[in-house]
Amino acid sequence: MLSLLDFLSSHRIEYERCDHEAAFTVADVARLVPLGGAATKNLFLRDKKGTRQALVVVAADKPVDLRALAESVGFERPSFGSADRLKRLLGIEPGAVSLLALVNDTQGAVEVFIDRDIWNAASVQCHPLVNTSTLAIPHAGIEAFLAATGHAWRLVDVPGAPPAGSV
């Protein structure tokens, strides 16, 4: 984590930090993190053939319709990426997935999709490569981070999941 914090400092990206016990779920973060900013959930996906990987950033409380999302971004039959793939491409363990892991994707292998609601937030909460700390980063800092890592991003209106029992 120290090298990530050094990276943020070297790019003059401001943040607020909260250290806490390990958070494995959105509910854990809600309980443990008193920071402002939009709470997020981050989906690490791969396509059917395993040739494309994506990080999708959405509001923590937003249910996601993966099938509709895949259609809207041209991603064939998405599934969640394995822990091995996550470690190899983003250098992190499950439970620590966040936009900040893109610092480890030096080859640009992971596509980035950000839900418009998150993009419009004044600041965003992100794990700094571990799930025992959370940073709140202002919107301008998120833009600066993505530019510094060389990652283009695509704003999307992530489709919410249909209500249970509907067709």
Secondary structure, 3 states (H helix, E strand, C coil): CHHHHHHHHHCCCCCEEEECCCCCCHHHHHHHCCCCCECEEEEEEECCCCCCEEEEEEECCCCECHHHHHHHHCCCCCEECCHHHHHHHHCCCCCCCCHHHHHHCCCCCEEEEEEHHHHCCCEEEECCCCCCEEEEEEHHHHHHHHHHHCCCCEEECCCECCCCCCC
